């Protein structure tokens, strides 16, 4: 099949990595696959740009679609004309902007698939598609009567347990036990302030614990101030934004990862990555996190997070391989094509 993924974002964040891994697995299964991303917004100050990543993977679509929510109407019209002239079997849209363009400019004979990556996208105005994917089983009933299945997070093979965790911790300058991490952009939905409060309480039971905060974002300085006010400077490490192999190494060093909220991608990919690296996952009940967590936090309070962290529970589960996930999505494409 000739498959084009549409991702109207200039950032290597949110669902971008999931889309890339899905596209790679589909290509490995013998299909012709490319990904079109936002080419208009070239300056992305706070996050890693997507274009170099997709280019390095050989996935960047050469079709010259601008594909940006910042495009003026005439550029959107130009994108629609270009897309309509393409020879494709599947157009797989990942954001609302993609979906609207593909809904009105789908190439002749192609099926339109829409992946919903966050619940806010499911509303009465959601355009029609031949099939949909959602990030968690809880969202399936909201698309009742339509062809829909869950798209789990895909995990890069680099996410695996460290060969020597103690040596890795020494290299990273990390001391303490347990080593607890939060790995996300500093934004309100991720609840870093809650994590710091919970960590302060946890130290009463585990005085040698250390909290590692990996990421950047608008709330870094407020969280730093909170850490100072709680006199936790010696027990909290701000690791900054990490990417690629460096990010994997930080995850591999951790005993436990707290995921206390989600951002633009409700697939819970960080939970799957952390588990692949051997870390225990404590997570709130949002999106796909309940299916990926070792222990769930029913109510996001410091006391609930501490109780979950001290429980030492581990859930027996086996995450599907990228190849299996790709096969399931390809089967969805075939069902959609057969129904036309």
Secondary structure, 3 states (H helix, E strand, C coil): CEEEEEECCCECCCCHHHHHHHHHHHHHCCCEEEEEECCCCCCCCCCCEHHHHHHHCCCECCCCCCCCCCCCHHHHHHHHHHHHCCCCCEEEECCHHHHHHHHHHCCCCCEEEEEECCHHHCCCCCCCCCEEEECCHHHHHHHCCCCEEECCCCCCCCCCCCCCHHHHHHHHCCCCCCEEEEECCCCHHHCHHHHHHHHHHHCCCCCCCEEEEECCCCCHHHHHHHHHHCCCCCCEEEEECCCHHHHHHHHHHCCEEEECCCCCCCCCHHHHHHHHCCCEEEEECCCCHHHCCCEEECCCCHHHHHHHHHCCCCCCCCCCCHHHHHHHHHHHHHHHHHHC
